[in-house]
Each structure stands twice: as C-alpha cells, then as structure tokens.
Amino acid sequence: MTAPLRSSLTVHRGPAEWDGMPTWTIHDTVRSRFFRIGWIERAMLRHWKLGDPADIAKATANDLGIEITPNTVAEFDLFLAANQLSDSIPPQPARQSVLTRLLHSYPFLRIPLGSPDRLVAAITPRLMAVLLSPLFALLILLVAAWGLIQTYRQWDVFVATLPPLATSSGLAMYGLMLILSAVAHEFGHAVAARHFGCRVGQMGIAIIVMVPTLYSDTTDSWKLTDSRQRLLIGLAGIGAELLLAALALSLWSHLPDGAFRSGAVTLATTALATTLVINLSPFMRFDGYFILSDLVNIPNLQERAFALFRWHLRRLLFAINIPVPETLPKKLRGILLGWALITIPYRAVLYLGIALLVYHSVFKLAGIALFLVEFGWFLARPCWRELRAWWLLRDAMQPRRLSMTMALLGAGFLAVVI
C-alpha cells in the first residue's frame, strides 16, 4: 500500500518544460519547499487515495491512455517518502552529525531577522507604478548616461576620491556602502516577487565564508508558471544596484569634497563591482545562475549539467557504455556541457583561493584546520566521490581505453611532481 499524502501539501500548475511538456509543483507549506513533478506523477496523485499501487496504476493508465505499471507507482511513492511528502515519514529536519552540520553551515550560515512581507506589500503598488513608467525609464537612462560621461571626463578625480582601503575610515565607508547596496538588491528581489503575487519569506544576514551579506527568501516564486516572471525577479536585485550606481555616478562630480562625495564614489564602485563580478556570474549559485536557469528553462541546472558532464567524462576516459542521464536536444546539451566545463575549474580555483584566504586570515592553527576543511569539503570530497564511482564501474571499462587513460593520468601526475 502507498503512504497517504500529508495534508499540508498543495499542488500548483508549473511551467512547461523545454520540450513543451506540462509540469506541476508540490508546495510543502510546513517546510516552505517546492518539488517539480511531471504529468504522469500528477495523474497518479489524482488517484493516490486508492492506496493500492495496482489500482492507482490502472486508474492512471485509463486517464492517460498509456501503460502505467505498479512499479512506477512504487517508485513515485519512494520519492514522496524520501522527501517527507507522505505520512510514512513525519516532516522533520534530516538528522546529521554535529560535524556534518558544522561543515555545511561554515561556508554559508543564515541568520533570519524577520519577514518584510507586510512592508513590501504596502510599498510595491506605488513603487512599481513609478518604476514601470516609460518617463522614469527615460529619465534613468539620461541620468546613467550623464554619470558615465562625467566619470569618463574626470576619471583621475574619480579614482583619487575613493577612500583608502587600508584605513579604518575607508573600511567603514566601504562597509556602509556595501550594506546600502545589499539592502537595495534584496528589496529589489522582494518588490518584484510581491508584484507577481509571491509572498516574501524571511530576510536576514547570510555569512558566506566569514563575509556577511543580506539575503531574502523568495522561494515562493516557484509557484509562478511563467519563467519570464521568475527571470524578472532574479534581474530585479541587479537592476536595483545598477539604479543606485547610476544615481551615484551622476551625483559625485557635483558634490563638494568630503564624506558625501567619497560616499557617492564608493557606492557606485561597490554596487557595480558586486553586480557585475558576483551577482551576474552564472558559475556560482547567485542571481546569474538562476537567471541562466530560467533563460534556458532548465530547473536544477547544476545537478543536471554535472550529471551530464560525469557521463561524458566516463565515456571519454573509459568508454563506459552507460545510459545518458536524460535525453536533450543537441543545442541544450551543448549549453549544459559548456556550463559545466567552465564552472568546474572556475569553482576549483575559487575554492582554493578562499581556502588560502581563510588560512592567512586567522592564527596558524585555526588557519590550517579551516584550510583543510575548505580544501577537503569542496575539492577533495567531490574528487573522491568520482573516483569511487570509477571503481564501482571498473567492470564496464574498456581495457584499452583504461590503459591509455591511466598512462595519461600517470604522466600528468609525474609532470606535476617534477
């Protein structure tokens, strides 16, 4: 018998897949989590109260006109149980060891401060009426153009106005402008989400490798069926920072020397840097990643791209004949593989740099320990998992290709040692 569904679940129509197939979204209202399912699973849910997998399969097959086996129902039942969506397992946090929780929370720790939903709901209608006005868009374009022209003409003065980073007053100025930029960024996401009818959850402080920043919970946007609306929510934070930068660039040259002028230059610099270097990058799970995911209409882009990359890597190195993780058009498969080929070395260099930064930022004993955690968790652990997968697939490897690969790997290792 299948386990009954929890009463706190709601099912919403989801966006169409890349091939036009319909999807539905299961919303776990207790844990505020969302799960995307296909049309076959949605049809099975309509008959879930029958309880018996054979009866559910028969009723679903009659609805869809295709063959559905009890095994298909049993596999979906396991999926629901594994994700705590059925009454077989009550909703509770996954049990982890203290060490595992520390490793997960060390690089990214969230401290919720409260929900801004009531405030955002109050200001969104009037604010969006202004932001969506064609006159406002023209005005901002003129302001940005004027600021860029003035900055180009007085570039030496602009650079000289930046406060020195090595002083306490300079650090305070950069910190204050980063906070202002981050607040605008997160409220940009929140206002856009509320404009499309989504509830804004918690807003708080996120500490990413000892660097504090702000975050806003807009996971309610998973309910949206239009990927363009989710795309606009992702772009709204970047747009808010660019708006701040445009205003700061247009003002700094007209302000007298002093704290306000220095603050305007610092705000423009930090807003542009965090937007263009961090938030727009699609290679980390920041705004750029989710924007790319919505552009190509591929949810869970990272997991699917890495699975496809591992499949290609195993075929290339060992000629292992295993089924492809999923069938995709050639163009879309190329996008996922290209993203994975850039992202993997990019993150490896980034994680190694963070590990070295952490090592040099604290006293030596803690620095060594944190370096080993950073290096082991983000670099050595994924490599070990892949090596273990190779070992399990050793019987499916082609001997000639295996010999060639081991010779190349050995030569590469020897070159590194020398």
Salt bridges, closest charged atoms under 4 A:
ASP28 OD1 - ARG6 NH2 2.67
ASP28 OD2 - ARG31 NE 2.59
ASP63 OD2 - HIS47 NE2 2.41
ASP117 OD1 - ARG194 NE 3.03
ASP220 OD1 - LYS223 NZ 3.46
ASP226 OD2 - ARG228 NH2 3.21
GLU241 OE1 - HIS185 ND1 2.79
ASP257 OD1 - ARG261 NH1 2.55
ASP287 OD2 - HIS185 NE2 2.71
ASP287 OD2 - HIS189 NE2 3.08
ASP294 OD1 - ARG230 NE 3.21
GLU303 OE2 - ARG285 NH1 3.87
GLU326 OE2 - ARG304 NE 2.86
GLU386 OE1 - ARG314 NH2 2.90
